[in-house]
Amino acid sequence: MSDVNDANIRQLFAMHFNREGNACNTAEDSLYNLTRVQAALYWYTNHLLMKIQKDTQQKVKFVQGDEQQAAKWERMGGAEEFGDNSIVLTSPPGDSGMLYLRDSEKYRDVRVSAKLEGNVVGRQTIYLRYDRQKESFVRLLLENNELKLEEKQAGRPLVELSKATLSEIHWKPEDLAYDKATVYSKAQTEAGAAKEDPGYPVNISHTRLLEIALSGKRLTVSVDKQV
């Protein structure tokens, strides 16, 4: 069947996009075996642009959104887009995105409420008491459905202070459908999943409500109303 299809495609069309996963086709590629990227519904603009930049190895201009909101933050990695009450931070392939709230080193006692969206498998981090010169901080991590608290004091190694497993996430078998157009290849994704063994498929999404209260040396955290 494939031979018949190929013969008819060459007779009827001048080119054929035959594969998914890569945004770049070169002069050396066959016109009848070209690749394409299918953007998923949940992708933000910078997700697609990051994918194009990785595949083409050419710099692209990312969208920033609300300029007034953007002025309050300093980018330390990745690409960010600001909405009315949201920040979409897109990480570079194989790396992490990071934003620093300007003048936040002056804050001592803070309360933070946020909804963290994204996949269960992976890592999202909020830094508190962050001193960039001394490289000291306390940080909260949502990592593979666990909540971790870590501390880094100046001149000392990173220490994990506590760890708790979050509530179970229910998912359906149809959620396992693999998205071939993600930044990472299927082999990379499977290798990462096997290495971390988080107990959840890599593409299961969930939103967590995170509330943080920091007063002096006392830190209170709740995830989805669970303290």
C-alpha positions in Angstrom: 0.0 0.0 0.0 2.8 2.4 0.8 4.3 2.0 -2.7 1.0 2.8 -4.3 0.5 5.8 -2.0 3.9 7.1 -2.8 3.5 6.8 -6.5 0.1 8.6 -6.5 1.4 11.3 -4.1 4.3 12.1 -6.5 1.9 12.2 -9.4 -0.7 14.5 -7.8 1.4 16.8 -5.6 4.6 18.8 -5.8 5.5 18.1 -2.2 4.4 16.0 0.7 4.6 16.6 4.5 5.0 13.0 5.6 6.3 13.3 9.2 5.6 15.2 12.4 7.9 16.6 15.0 10.4 19.1 13.4 9.8 22.6 12.1 12.8 22.7 9.8 13.2 21.3 6.4 16.4 21.9 4.4 17.4 21.8 0.7 18.8 18.3 1.3 15.5 16.9 2.5 13.2 15.0 0.0 10.2 17.1 -1.1 8.1 14.0 -0.5 9.3 13.3 3.0 9.0 16.7 4.7 8.3 17.2 8.4 5.8 19.5 10.1 4.9 20.7 13.6 1.3 20.4 14.8 0.6 22.9 17.5 -1.6 21.6 20.3 -4.6 23.6 21.6 -2.9 24.2 25.0 0.2 25.8 23.5 0.9 29.4 24.2 2.6 31.5 21.5 6.1 31.3 23.1 5.8 27.5 23.2 5.6 27.3 19.4 8.3 30.0 19.0 10.6 28.0 21.4 10.0 24.9 19.3 10.8 26.8 16.0 13.9 28.3 17.6 15.2 24.9 18.7 14.5 23.2 15.3 15.9 26.0 13.1 18.8 27.1 15.4 17.8 30.7 14.6 16.9 33.3 17.1 13.2 34.3 17.2 11.4 37.2 18.9 9.2 36.0 21.7 5.9 37.7 22.7 5.9 39.6 26.0 2.3 40.7 26.6 1.6 43.4 29.2 4.6 45.7 29.2 3.7 47.2 32.6 3.6 43.8 34.2 6.8 42.8 32.4 8.7 45.8 33.8 8.3 44.5 37.3 10.2 41.3 36.5 13.7 40.4 35.4 14.1 37.3 33.1 16.9 34.9 34.2 16.0 32.1 31.7 13.3 31.1 29.2 10.6 33.3 27.7 7.7 34.9 29.6 4.3 36.3 28.5 2.3 38.5 30.9 -1.5 38.7 30.9 -3.9 40.6 33.2 -3.3 38.3 36.1 -1.1 35.5 34.7 2.5 34.7 33.8 3.3 32.1 31.2 6.9 31.0 31.6 8.3 28.9 28.8 11.4 26.9 29.5 14.2 26.4 26.9 14.6 22.7 25.9 16.5 20.8 28.5 16.7 23.8 30.8 14.6 25.9 33.1 12.9 29.3 32.9 13.2 31.7 35.7 11.8 35.2 36.6 13.0 37.4 39.4 10.6 40.0 41.0 12.5 43.3 41.0 13.3 44.8 44.5 11.9 41.7 46.2 15.1 41.4 48.3 13.5 44.1 50.4 10.6 42.0 51.4 10.6 40.1 54.7 7.1 39.0 55.5 5.1 37.9 52.5 1.9 36.1 51.5 1.7 34.6 48.1 -1.3 32.9 46.4 -0.9 31.4 43.0 -2.3 28.7 40.7 0.5 26.6 39.1 -0.6 25.0 35.9 1.3 22.4 33.8 2.2 18.7 33.8 2.3 16.6 36.9 5.7 15.2 35.8 8.2 18.0 36.0 9.3 20.8 38.3 8.0 24.2 39.3 9.8 26.2 41.9 9.2 29.4 44.0 12.2 31.0 45.6 11.9 32.8 48.9 14.5 34.9 50.8 16.6 34.8 47.6 19.9 36.5 47.9 21.5 36.5 44.4 24.9 37.7 45.6 25.3 35.1 48.4 23.3 32.4 46.4 21.2 31.7 49.5 17.5 31.0 49.5 14.6 28.9 50.7 12.6 27.3 47.9 9.4 25.3 47.4 9.3 22.7 44.7 6.3 21.0 43.1 8.1 18.0 41.6 6.5 14.9 40.2 3.4 15.4 42.5 5.6 16.0 45.6 6.0 19.2 47.6 9.6 19.7 48.7 11.2 22.4 50.9 14.9 23.1 50.4 17.3 25.6 51.9 20.6 27.0 50.6 22.8 29.0 53.0 25.7 31.0 51.8 28.8 28.8 51.4 26.9 25.7 52.4 25.4 22.8 50.3 21.7 22.6 49.5 19.7 20.9 52.2 16.2 19.3 51.8 14.2 20.2 54.9 11.0 18.4 54.2 9.0 16.4 51.6 5.4 15.5 51.3 3.4 13.5 48.6 0.4 15.5 47.3 -3.1 14.2 46.8 -3.6 11.6 44.1 -4.5 12.8 40.6 -7.0 10.8 38.6 -6.5 10.5 34.9 -8.1 8.5 32.0 -6.3 6.2 29.6 -7.1 8.5 26.7 -4.9 11.2 28.4 -2.0 9.0 27.4 -2.2 10.1 23.8 1.3 11.2 22.9 1.8 14.7 21.4 4.4 14.3 18.7 4.9 18.0 18.3 6.3 18.8 21.7 9.8 20.3 22.1 11.2 17.0 23.1 11.2 13.8 21.1 9.3 10.7 22.2 12.6 8.9 23.1 13.7 11.9 25.2 10.3 12.0 27.0 10.3 8.2 27.7 13.9 8.3 28.9 13.1 11.1 31.3 10.0 9.4 32.6 11.9 6.1 33.2 14.6 8.0 35.0 12.3 9.9 37.3 9.6 7.1 37.6 7.1 9.5 39.0 4.1 7.1 38.8 2.3 9.4 36.3 2.5 9.6 32.5 4.5 12.6 31.3 1.7 14.5 29.7 -0.9 14.4 32.5 -1.8 18.1 33.3 -3.1 19.4 36.6 -3.5 22.8 38.3 -2.4 23.3 42.0 -3.5 26.1 44.2 -0.5 27.2 46.3 -0.7 29.5 49.2 2.5 30.7 51.1 2.8 32.7 54.3 6.3 33.7 55.3 6.8 35.6 58.6 10.3 35.8 60.2 11.5 32.2 60.4 8.0 30.7 60.2 6.8 29.3 56.8 3.2 28.0 56.3 2.3 26.4 53.0 -0.9 24.9 51.7 -1.6 23.1 48.4 -5.2 22.8 47.3 -6.2 23.9 50.8 -4.2 21.2 52.5 -1.7 22.7 55.0 
